[in-house]
Amino acid sequence: MKLLQAKLARYTAPQEAKAAGVYPYFRAISSEQDPEVIINGRKVMMFGSNCYTGLVNDPRIKEAAIEATKKYGTGCAGSPFLNGTLDLHKQLEARIAQYIGKEDVMIYSTGFEVNLGVVSCLTGREDYILWDEQDHASIIEGRRLSFSQQFKYKHNDMASLEKQLQRCDPDKVKLIVSDSVFSMEGDVANVPEIVKLAKKYDASVMIDEAHGIGVFGEGGRGVCHHYGVANDVDLIMGTFSKSFASLGGFIATDKEITNFLRHHSRSYIFTASITPASTAAALKAIDIMESEPDRQKNLWDLTNYALDGFRTLGLEIGNTSTPIIPLFIRDDFKTFAITRDLLEEGIFVNPVVSPAVAPTDTLIRFSLMATHTRDQVTTAIEKIGKVFRKYGIIE
């Protein structure tokens, strides 16, 4: 065995979990990702999806994707920098710019690539990146690739952010980067205070709205719009793989920034463009989010109902106030075992362990879609209570 294989062979955690019968990943779904899915030939209620709008199986979006494929084919066979720009891409960029309220938009092939390509190249060696310790992995990877000085601040702690800003040279560029809704624990960033500190210290702000769009704000425009500070946020990032029921991502900002990014952002220049089907799907999703406010209202009704239900059970759910509800377990093995047992009970949820969260903060991530019914949520809460009692998490 070569040295590389010998070294990697020492990583046996998946094999150990499989041997214990609790391995929770790569569960194959053989149906649409609706509130109910088919796994191993039986129906299971899906509470692990990020499609908060519930649009992923909407027939209007399917039809838009089909028509785009008929016209443009299945792919672009190149990056947007060279041969991979379609007029359809330009339509989507203009539509998002209007929707978010920014001068210009760039579309990337994935949301991960947005953060990777934007955060890594905007600031120089003498500049600063300030980031929340619970920012998404894509932001972390982006800042790792940057040559800038990097200061981490405590999670959603504005006093900590201000201390880090005070360490920066006032004459250098300072970029504050934060999620709007933190993807694992569902809490919301204090975006108004981030903006206030940015103004005080002459910093720029980038907000990742991956889990905020479709959930917060009029027409689902996100947390920045919900708080009325979108105009003060320099860069707003979003992804199509959640509420937009598609695949890809975008950065919405001013034309000076996009002009630079179009010619320096490597994950944009050196990656093939988003497919025609994904582009058309995202375009249609925006129309639906704007025209069907009851969809968003139902999501919030279900969210508040579920939050009350879990609190009544005595479950620890942290600081969430969103459709992402963490059910803390704080034990890796129990987290995996509970995930398995819930699937046997017909409830699909996601286990979250290190490095997605701290080793002492392992949890079950329960997430809602606008297309869930109250009866489905009630059933899920009852079965979760049953399994959590079995493992002594609640009385």
C-alpha positions as a Markdown table, in Angstrom:
| # | Residue | x | y | z |
|---|---|---|---|---|
| 1 | Met | 0.0 | 0.0 | 0.0 |
| 2 | Lys | 1.3 | 3.5 | -0.9 |
| 3 | Leu | 2.0 | 6.0 | 1.8 |
| 4 | Leu | -1.1 | 8.1 | 0.8 |
| 5 | Gln | -3.5 | 5.1 | 1.0 |
| 6 | Ala | -1.8 | 3.9 | 4.2 |
| 7 | Lys | -2.4 | 7.3 | 5.8 |
| 8 | Leu | -6.0 | 7.6 | 4.7 |
| 9 | Ala | -6.8 | 4.0 | 5.7 |
| 10 | Arg | -6.4 | 5.1 | 9.3 |
| 11 | Tyr | -9.6 | 7.1 | 9.0 |
| 12 | Thr | -12.2 | 4.5 | 10.0 |
| 13 | Ala | -15.0 | 6.5 | 11.6 |
| 14 | Pro | -17.5 | 5.7 | 8.8 |
| 15 | Gln | -16.7 | 2.0 | 9.0 |
| 16 | Glu | -17.2 | 2.0 | 12.7 |
| 17 | Ala | -20.6 | 3.8 | 12.4 |
| 18 | Lys | -21.7 | 1.3 | 9.8 |
| 19 | Ala | -20.6 | -1.6 | 11.9 |
| 20 | Ala | -22.7 | -0.2 | 14.8 |
| 21 | Gly | -25.7 | 0.2 | 12.5 |
| 22 | Val | -25.9 | 4.0 | 12.9 |
| 23 | Tyr | -24.3 | 5.4 | 9.8 |
| 24 | Pro | -26.6 | 8.3 | 8.7 |
| 25 | Tyr | -25.3 | 9.6 | 5.4 |
| 26 | Phe | -26.0 | 9.0 | 1.7 |
| 27 | Arg | -29.6 | 7.7 | 2.2 |
| 28 | Ala | -30.8 | 7.2 | -1.3 |
| 29 | Ile | -34.1 | 8.9 | -2.2 |
| 30 | Ser | -36.1 | 7.5 | -5.1 |
| 31 | Ser | -38.7 | 10.2 | -5.5 |
| 32 | Glu | -39.2 | 14.0 | -5.7 |
| 33 | Gln | -37.9 | 15.9 | -2.7 |
| 34 | Asp | -41.4 | 16.7 | -1.4 |
| 35 | Pro | -42.7 | 16.8 | 2.2 |
| 36 | Glu | -42.9 | 13.0 | 1.7 |
| 37 | Val | -40.2 | 11.0 | -0.1 |
| 38 | Ile | -39.5 | 7.4 | -0.9 |
| 39 | Ile | -36.6 | 5.7 | 0.8 |
| 40 | Asn | -36.1 | 1.9 | 0.4 |
| 41 | Gly | -39.5 | 1.6 | -1.1 |
| 42 | Arg | -41.5 | 3.3 | 1.7 |
| 43 | Lys | -42.8 | 6.8 | 2.4 |
| 44 | Val | -40.9 | 8.9 | 4.8 |
| 45 | Met | -41.7 | 12.5 | 5.9 |
| 46 | Met | -38.9 | 14.8 | 4.8 |
| 47 | Phe | -37.7 | 17.3 | 7.5 |
| 48 | Gly | -34.2 | 17.5 | 6.2 |
| 49 | Ser | -34.6 | 19.7 | 3.1 |
| 50 | Asn | -33.4 | 23.2 | 2.5 |
| 51 | Cys | -36.1 | 24.0 | 0.0 |
| 52 | Tyr | -38.0 | 26.3 | 2.5 |
| 53 | Thr | -40.4 | 27.5 | -0.2 |
| 54 | Gly | -41.3 | 23.9 | -1.1 |
| 55 | Leu | -40.9 | 24.7 | -4.8 |
| 56 | Val | -38.5 | 22.0 | -5.8 |
| 57 | Asn | -41.3 | 19.8 | -7.3 |
| 58 | Asp | -43.5 | 22.7 | -8.5 |
| 59 | Pro | -44.8 | 21.8 | -12.0 |
| 60 | Arg | -44.3 | 25.4 | -13.2 |
| 61 | Ile | -40.6 | 25.2 | -12.4 |
| 62 | Lys | -40.3 | 21.8 | -13.9 |
| 63 | Glu | -41.8 | 23.1 | -17.2 |
| 64 | Ala | -39.5 | 26.1 | -17.3 |
| 65 | Ala | -36.5 | 23.8 | -16.9 |
| 66 | Ile | -37.8 | 21.5 | -19.6 |
| 67 | Glu | -38.4 | 24.3 | -22.1 |
| 68 | Ala | -34.9 | 25.8 | -21.4 |
| 69 | Thr | -33.3 | 22.4 | -22.0 |
| 70 | Lys | -35.2 | 22.0 | -25.3 |
| 71 | Lys | -33.9 | 25.4 | -26.5 |
| 72 | Tyr | -30.4 | 25.5 | -25.1 |
| 73 | Gly | -29.4 | 21.9 | -24.4 |
| 74 | Thr | -28.3 | 20.3 | -21.2 |
| 75 | Gly | -25.1 | 22.4 | -20.5 |
| 76 | Cys | -22.9 | 25.3 | -21.7 |
| 77 | Ala | -19.6 | 23.4 | -22.1 |
| 78 | Gly | -17.6 | 26.3 | -20.8 |
| 79 | Ser | -17.3 | 29.1 | -18.3 |
| 80 | Pro | -19.2 | 32.4 | -18.4 |
| 81 | Phe | -15.8 | 34.1 | -19.1 |
| 82 | Leu | -15.5 | 32.4 | -22.5 |
| 83 | Asn | -18.2 | 30.5 | -24.3 |
| 84 | Gly | -20.6 | 29.8 | -21.4 |
| 85 | Thr | -22.8 | 32.9 | -21.2 |
| 86 | Leu | -26.3 | 32.6 | -22.5 |
| 87 | Asp | -28.9 | 35.4 | -23.0 |
| 88 | Leu | -30.9 | 33.4 | -20.4 |
| 89 | His | -28.1 | 33.9 | -17.8 |
| 90 | Lys | -28.2 | 37.7 | -18.5 |
| 91 | Gln | -32.0 | 37.6 | -18.0 |
| 92 | Leu | -31.5 | 35.9 | -14.6 |
| 93 | Glu | -28.8 | 38.3 | -13.5 |
| 94 | Ala | -31.0 | 41.3 | -14.4 |
| 95 | Arg | -34.0 | 39.7 | -12.7 |
| 96 | Ile | -32.1 | 39.1 | -9.4 |
| 97 | Ala | -30.6 | 42.6 | -9.5 |
| 98 | Gln | -34.1 | 44.0 | -9.6 |
| 99 | Tyr | -35.4 | 41.5 | -7.0 |
| 100 | Ile | -32.5 | 42.2 | -4.5 |
| 101 | Gly | -32.2 | 45.9 | -5.4 |
| 102 | Lys | -28.5 | 46.0 | -6.4 |
| 103 | Glu | -26.8 | 47.5 | -9.5 |
| 104 | Asp | -25.4 | 44.2 | -10.8 |
| 105 | Val | -25.4 | 40.4 | -10.2 |
| 106 | Met | -23.1 | 37.6 | -11.1 |
| 107 | Ile | -24.2 | 34.0 | -11.3 |
| 108 | Tyr | -21.9 | 31.2 | -10.2 |
| 109 | Ser | -22.4 | 27.5 | -10.7 |
| 110 | Thr | -22.9 | 26.8 | -7.0 |
| 111 | Gly | -23.4 | 28.8 | -3.8 |
| 112 | Phe | -20.2 | 27.4 | -2.4 |
| 113 | Glu | -18.3 | 28.8 | -5.4 |
| 114 | Val | -19.8 | 32.2 | -4.8 |
| 115 | Asn | -18.3 | 32.5 | -1.3 |
| 116 | Leu | -15.1 | 30.7 | -2.4 |
| 117 | Gly | -14.5 | 33.0 | -5.3 |
| 118 | Val | -15.7 | 36.3 | -3.8 |
| 119 | Val | -14.2 | 36.2 | -0.3 |
| 120 | Ser | -10.9 | 34.9 | -1.6 |
| 121 | Cys | -10.2 | 37.7 | -4.0 |
| 122 | Leu | -11.8 | 41.0 | -2.9 |
| 123 | Thr | -9.2 | 42.1 | -0.4 |
| 124 | Gly | -5.4 | 42.3 | -0.6 |
| 125 | Arg | -2.4 | 41.5 | 1.7 |
| 126 | Glu | -2.7 | 44.7 | 3.7 |
| 127 | Asp | -6.5 | 44.5 | 4.0 |
| 128 | Tyr | -8.7 | 42.6 | 6.5 |
| 129 | Ile | -11.5 | 40.0 | 6.6 |
| 130 | Leu | -13.6 | 39.8 | 9.7 |
| 131 | Trp | -15.7 | 36.7 | 10.0 |
| 132 | Asp | -18.2 | 35.1 | 12.4 |
| 133 | Glu | -16.8 | 32.0 | 14.0 |
| 134 | Gln | -20.0 | 30.1 | 12.9 |
| 135 | Asp | -19.9 | 31.3 | 9.2 |
| 136 | His | -20.6 | 28.6 | 6.6 |
| 137 | Ala | -17.7 | 26.4 | 5.4 |
| 138 | Ser | -17.7 | 28.1 | 2.0 |
| 139 | Ile | -16.9 | 31.4 | 3.7 |
| 140 | Ile | -14.2 | 29.8 | 5.7 |
| 141 | Glu | -12.6 | 28.2 | 2.6 |
| 142 | Gly | -12.8 | 31.5 | 0.8 |
| 143 | Arg | -11.0 | 33.4 | 3.5 |
| 144 | Arg | -8.4 | 30.7 | 3.8 |
| 145 | Leu | -7.5 | 31.3 | 0.2 |
| 146 | Ser | -7.2 | 35.1 | 0.8 |
| 147 | Phe | -3.8 | 36.7 | 1.5 |
| 148 | Ser | -5.6 | 39.3 | 3.7 |
| 149 | Gln | -5.2 | 39.6 | 7.5 |
| 150 | Gln | -8.1 | 37.7 | 9.1 |
| 151 | Phe | -9.8 | 38.3 | 12.4 |
| 152 | Lys | -12.5 | 36.0 | 13.8 |
| 153 | Tyr | -15.2 | 37.4 | 16.1 |
| 154 | Lys | -17.3 | 35.5 | 18.6 |
| 155 | His | -20.6 | 34.2 | 17.2 |
| 156 | Asn | -23.1 | 37.0 | 16.7 |
| 157 | Asp | -21.2 | 39.0 | 19.3 |
| 158 | Met | -21.1 | 42.6 | 18.3 |
| 159 | Ala | -18.8 | 43.7 | 21.1 |
| 160 | Ser | -16.3 | 41.1 | 19.8 |
| 161 | Leu | -16.7 | 42.3 | 16.3 |
| 162 | Glu | -16.0 | 45.9 | 17.4 |
| 163 | Lys | -12.9 | 44.8 | 19.2 |
| 164 | Gln | -11.6 | 43.2 | 16.1 |
| 165 | Leu | -12.5 | 46.2 | 14.0 |
| 166 | Gln | -10.4 | 48.4 | 16.4 |
| 167 | Arg | -7.4 | 46.2 | 15.6 |
| 168 | Cys | -7.5 | 47.1 | 11.9 |
| 169 | Asp | -5.6 | 49.9 | 10.2 |
| 170 | Pro | -8.3 | 52.5 | 9.6 |
| 171 | Asp | -6.8 | 53.3 | 6.1 |
| 172 | Lys | -7.1 | 49.7 | 4.9 |
| 173 | Val | -10.0 | 47.8 | 3.4 |
| 174 | Lys | -12.1 | 45.9 | 6.0 |
| 175 | Leu | -14.6 | 43.3 | 4.9 |
| 176 | Ile | -17.1 | 41.9 | 7.4 |
| 177 | Val | -18.6 | 38.6 | 6.2 |
| 178 | Ser | -21.5 | 36.8 | 7.9 |
| 179 | Asp | -24.3 | 34.4 | 7.3 |
| 180 | Ser | -27.8 | 36.0 | 7.6 |
| 181 | Val | -29.3 | 32.8 | 9.0 |
| 182 | Phe | -26.8 | 30.4 | 10.4 |
| 183 | Ser | -27.3 | 27.1 | 8.6 |
| 184 | Met | -26.9 | 24.6 | 11.5 |
| 185 | Glu | -28.5 | 26.3 | 14.5 |
| 186 | Gly | -31.0 | 28.6 | 12.7 |
| 187 | Asp | -30.2 | 31.8 | 14.6 |
| 188 | Val | -30.3 | 35.1 | 12.8 |
| 189 | Ala | -27.3 | 37.5 | 12.5 |
| 190 | Asn | -27.6 | 41.0 | 14.0 |
| 191 | Val | -27.3 | 42.6 | 10.5 |
| 192 | Pro | -28.4 | 46.1 | 11.6 |
| 193 | Glu | -25.7 | 46.2 | 14.2 |
| 194 | Ile | -23.1 | 44.8 | 11.8 |
| 195 | Val | -24.1 | 47.6 | 9.4 |
| 196 | Lys | -23.8 | 50.2 | 12.1 |
| 197 | Leu | -20.3 | 49.1 | 13.1 |
| 198 | Ala | -19.3 | 49.0 | 9.4 |
| 199 | Lys | -20.3 | 52.6 | 9.1 |
| 200 | Lys | -18.4 | 53.5 | 12.3 |
| 201 | Tyr | -15.2 | 51.9 | 11.2 |
| 202 | Asp | -15.5 | 52.5 | 7.4 |
| 203 | Ala | -15.8 | 48.7 | 6.7 |
| 204 | Ser | -17.7 | 46.9 | 3.9 |
| 205 | Val | -20.3 | 44.2 | 4.6 |
| 206 | Met | -21.0 | 40.9 | 2.8 |
| 207 | Ile | -24.0 | 38.9 | 3.9 |
| 208 | Asp | -24.7 | 35.3 | 2.9 |
| 209 | Glu | -28.5 | 35.0 | 2.4 |
| 210 | Ala | -28.4 | 31.3 | 1.5 |
| 211 | His | -30.9 | 30.4 | 4.3 |
| 212 | Gly | -32.6 | 33.9 | 4.5 |
| 213 | Ile | -34.0 | 34.3 | 1.0 |
| 214 | Gly | -37.4 | 32.7 | 0.6 |
| 215 | Val | -37.9 | 33.0 | 4.3 |
| 216 | Phe | -37.5 | 36.6 | 5.4 |
| 217 | Gly | -38.5 | 39.9 | 3.9 |
| 218 | Glu | -41.2 | 40.9 | 1.5 |
| 219 | Gly | -41.3 | 38.5 | -1.4 |
| 220 | Gly | -38.7 | 36.4 | 0.4 |
| 221 | Arg | -35.9 | 38.9 | -0.3 |
| 222 | Gly | -34.0 | 37.9 | 2.8 |
| 223 | Val | -32.8 | 39.1 | 6.2 |
| 224 | Cys | -31.2 | 42.3 | 4.9 |
| 225 | His | -34.5 | 43.5 | 3.4 |
| 226 | His | -36.4 | 42.3 | 6.5 |
| 227 | Tyr | -34.3 | 44.7 | 8.6 |
| 228 | Gly | -34.4 | 47.4 | 6.0 |
| 229 | Val | -30.6 | 47.6 | 5.6 |
| 230 | Ala | -30.1 | 46.0 | 2.2 |
| 231 | Asn | -28.9 | 49.3 | 0.7 |
| 232 | Asp | -26.2 | 49.5 | 3.4 |
| 233 | Val | -25.0 | 45.9 | 2.7 |
| 234 | Asp | -22.3 | 46.0 | 0.0 |
| 235 | Leu | -22.6 | 42.5 | -1.2 |
| 236 | Ile | -25.6 | 40.1 | -0.8 |
| 237 | Met | -24.9 | 36.5 | -1.6 |
| 238 | Gly | -27.6 | 33.9 | -2.4 |
| 239 | Thr | -27.9 | 30.3 | -3.6 |
| 240 | Phe | -30.4 | 28.7 | -6.0 |
| 241 | Ser | -30.2 | 25.3 | -4.3 |
| 242 | Lys | -32.6 | 26.1 | -1.4 |
| 243 | Ser | -35.6 | 28.4 | -1.8 |
| 244 | Phe | -35.0 | 28.8 | -5.6 |
| 245 | Ala | -35.4 | 25.0 | -6.1 |
| 246 | Ser | -32.5 | 24.9 | -8.5 |
| 247 | Leu | -28.7 | 24.8 | -8.4 |
| 248 | Gly | -26.2 | 27.7 | -8.5 |
| 249 | Gly | -25.6 | 30.9 | -6.7 |
| 250 | Phe | -25.2 | 34.7 | -7.1 |
| 251 | Ile | -23.5 | 37.8 | -5.7 |
| 252 | Ala | -25.5 | 41.0 | -5.9 |
| 253 | Thr | -23.5 | 44.2 | -5.5 |
| 254 | Asp | -22.4 | 47.4 | -7.4 |
| 255 | Lys | -20.8 | 47.4 | -10.8 |
| 256 | Glu | -17.3 | 48.3 | -9.6 |
| 257 | Ile | -17.2 | 45.1 | -7.6 |
| 258 | Thr | -18.7 | 42.9 | -10.2 |
| 259 | Asn | -16.3 | 44.3 | -12.8 |
| 260 | Phe | -13.4 | 43.2 | -10.6 |
| 261 | Leu | -14.9 | 39.8 | -9.8 |
| 262 | Arg | -15.6 | 39.0 | -13.4 |
| 263 | His | -11.9 | 39.2 | -14.2 |
| 264 | His | -10.4 | 37.9 | -11.0 |
| 265 | Ser | -12.7 | 35.4 | -9.3 |
| 266 | Arg | -11.3 | 32.0 | -10.1 |
| 267 | Ser | -14.3 | 29.9 | -9.2 |
| 268 | Tyr | -16.3 | 32.0 | -11.7 |
| 269 | Ile | -13.7 | 32.2 | -14.5 |
| 270 | Phe | -12.6 | 28.5 | -14.4 |
| 271 | Thr | -16.0 | 26.7 | -13.8 |
| 272 | Ala | -18.6 | 25.8 | -16.4 |
| 273 | Ser | -21.7 | 28.0 | -16.3 |
| 274 | Ile | -24.9 | 27.1 | -14.6 |
| 275 | Thr | -27.1 | 24.9 | -16.8 |
| 276 | Pro | -30.0 | 26.3 | -18.8 |
| 277 | Ala | -32.5 | 24.2 | -16.8 |
| 278 | Ser | -31.2 | 25.5 | -13.5 |
| 279 | Thr | -31.2 | 29.1 | -14.8 |
| 280 | Ala | -34.8 | 28.9 | -16.0 |
| 281 | Ala | -35.9 | 27.2 | -12.8 |
| 282 | Ala | -34.4 | 30.0 | -10.7 |
| 283 | Leu | -36.1 | 32.6 | -12.9 |
| 284 | Lys | -39.5 | 31.0 | -12.4 |
| 285 | Ala | -38.9 | 30.6 | -8.6 |
| 286 | Ile | -38.5 | 34.3 | -8.2 |
| 287 | Asp | -41.8 | 35.0 | -9.9 |
| 288 | Ile | -43.6 | 32.5 | -7.7 |
| 289 | Met | -42.0 | 33.8 | -4.5 |
| 290 | Glu | -43.0 | 37.4 | -5.3 |
| 291 | Ser | -46.6 | 36.5 | -6.4 |
| 292 | Glu | -47.5 | 33.9 | -3.7 |
| 293 | Pro | -47.0 | 35.5 | -0.3 |
| 294 | Asp | -49.2 | 32.9 | 1.3 |
| 295 | Arg | -46.5 | 30.4 | 0.7 |
| 296 | Gln | -44.1 | 32.4 | 3.0 |
| 297 | Lys | -46.9 | 33.0 | 5.5 |
| 298 | Asn | -47.6 | 29.2 | 5.8 |
| 299 | Leu | -43.9 | 28.6 | 6.3 |
| 300 | Trp | -43.9 | 31.0 | 9.3 |
| 301 | Asp | -47.1 | 29.5 | 10.7 |
| 302 | Leu | -45.6 | 26.1 | 10.6 |
| 303 | Thr | -42.3 | 27.4 | 12.1 |
| 304 | Asn | -43.9 | 29.0 | 15.1 |
| 305 | Tyr | -46.1 | 25.9 | 15.6 |
| 306 | Ala | -43.1 | 23.6 | 15.6 |
| 307 | Leu | -41.0 | 25.9 | 17.8 |
| 308 | Asp | -43.8 | 25.9 | 20.4 |
| 309 | Gly | -44.2 | 22.1 | 20.1 |
| 310 | Phe | -40.5 | 21.4 | 20.7 |
| 311 | Arg | -40.4 | 23.8 | 23.6 |
| 312 | Thr | -43.4 | 22.1 | 25.2 |
| 313 | Leu | -41.6 | 18.7 | 24.9 |
| 314 | Gly | -38.7 | 20.2 | 26.8 |
| 315 | Leu | -36.2 | 19.9 | 23.9 |
| 316 | Glu | -33.2 | 22.2 | 23.8 |
| 317 | Ile | -33.5 | 24.3 | 20.6 |
| 318 | Gly | -31.0 | 27.1 | 21.2 |
| 319 | Asn | -31.6 | 30.6 | 19.8 |
| 320 | Thr | -33.4 | 29.7 | 16.6 |
| 321 | Ser | -36.4 | 31.6 | 15.4 |
| 322 | Thr | -36.4 | 30.2 | 11.9 |
| 323 | Pro | -37.5 | 27.1 | 9.9 |
| 324 | Ile | -34.1 | 25.6 | 10.9 |
| 325 | Ile | -34.7 | 24.1 | 14.3 |
| 326 | Pro | -31.7 | 22.5 | 16.1 |
| 327 | Leu | -32.6 | 19.7 | 18.5 |
| 328 | Phe | -29.5 | 19.4 | 20.7 |
| 329 | Ile | -28.3 | 16.0 | 21.8 |
| 330 | Arg | -24.6 | 16.7 | 22.6 |
| 331 | Asp | -23.4 | 13.1 | 22.0 |
| 332 | Asp | -22.2 | 11.8 | 18.6 |
| 333 | Phe | -23.4 | 8.2 | 19.0 |
| 334 | Lys | -26.8 | 9.2 | 20.3 |
| 335 | Thr | -27.2 | 11.7 | 17.4 |
| 336 | Phe | -26.5 | 9.0 | 14.9 |
| 337 | Ala | -28.7 | 6.4 | 16.7 |
| 338 | Ile | -31.6 | 8.9 | 17.0 |
| 339 | Thr | -31.3 | 9.7 | 13.3 |
| 340 | Arg | -31.6 | 6.0 | 12.5 |
| 341 | Asp | -34.5 | 5.4 | 14.8 |
| 342 | Leu | -36.4 | 8.4 | 13.5 |
| 343 | Leu | -36.0 | 7.2 | 9.9 |
| 344 | Glu | -37.5 | 3.8 | 11.1 |
| 345 | Glu | -40.4 | 5.9 | 12.5 |
| 346 | Gly | -40.8 | 7.5 | 9.1 |
| 347 | Ile | -39.1 | 10.8 | 9.8 |
| 348 | Phe | -36.1 | 12.0 | 7.8 |
| 349 | Val | -33.9 | 14.5 | 9.7 |
| 350 | Asn | -30.2 | 15.4 | 9.4 |
| 351 | Pro | -27.5 | 14.7 | 12.1 |
| 352 | Val | -25.0 | 17.5 | 12.6 |
| 353 | Val | -21.7 | 16.6 | 14.3 |
| 354 | Ser | -18.2 | 18.1 | 14.3 |
| 355 | Pro | -16.8 | 19.9 | 12.3 |
| 356 | Ala | -20.2 | 21.4 | 11.3 |
| 357 | Val | -20.7 | 22.2 | 15.0 |
| 358 | Ala | -18.5 | 22.0 | 18.0 |
| 359 | Pro | -18.1 | 18.4 | 19.4 |
| 360 | Thr | -20.2 | 19.4 | 22.4 |
| 361 | Asp | -23.0 | 20.8 | 20.3 |
| 362 | Thr | -24.1 | 17.8 | 18.2 |
| 363 | Leu | -27.7 | 18.0 | 17.2 |
| 364 | Ile | -30.5 | 16.9 | 14.9 |
| 365 | Arg | -31.3 | 19.5 | 12.3 |
| 366 | Phe | -35.1 | 19.7 | 11.7 |
| 367 | Ser | -36.1 | 22.0 | 8.8 |
| 368 | Leu | -39.5 | 23.0 | 7.4 |
| 369 | Met | -40.9 | 23.6 | 3.9 |
| 370 | Ala | -43.9 | 25.8 | 3.1 |
| 371 | Thr | -45.6 | 22.7 | 1.6 |
| 372 | His | -45.6 | 20.8 | 4.9 |
| 373 | Thr | -49.0 | 20.4 | 6.6 |
| 374 | Arg | -49.7 | 21.0 | 10.3 |
| 375 | Asp | -50.6 | 17.3 | 10.6 |
| 376 | Gln | -47.2 | 16.3 | 9.3 |
| 377 | Val | -45.5 | 18.6 | 11.7 |
| 378 | Thr | -47.6 | 17.3 | 14.6 |
| 379 | Thr | -46.7 | 13.7 | 13.7 |
| 380 | Ala | -43.0 | 14.5 | 13.5 |
| 381 | Ile | -43.0 | 16.3 | 16.9 |
| 382 | Glu | -44.7 | 13.3 | 18.5 |
| 383 | Lys | -42.3 | 10.8 | 17.0 |
| 384 | Ile | -39.3 | 12.9 | 17.9 |
| 385 | Gly | -40.5 | 13.1 | 21.5 |
| 386 | Lys | -40.9 | 9.3 | 21.6 |
| 387 | Val | -37.3 | 8.7 | 20.3 |
| 388 | Phe | -35.7 | 11.4 | 22.4 |
| 389 | Arg | -37.3 | 9.9 | 25.5 |
| 390 | Lys | -35.9 | 6.5 | 24.6 |
| 391 | Tyr | -32.4 | 7.9 | 24.7 |
| 392 | Gly | -33.0 | 9.9 | 27.9 |
| 393 | Ile | -32.7 | 13.3 | 26.2 |
| 394 | Ile | -36.0 | 14.4 | 27.7 |
| 395 | Glu | -38.1 | 12.9 | 30.4 |
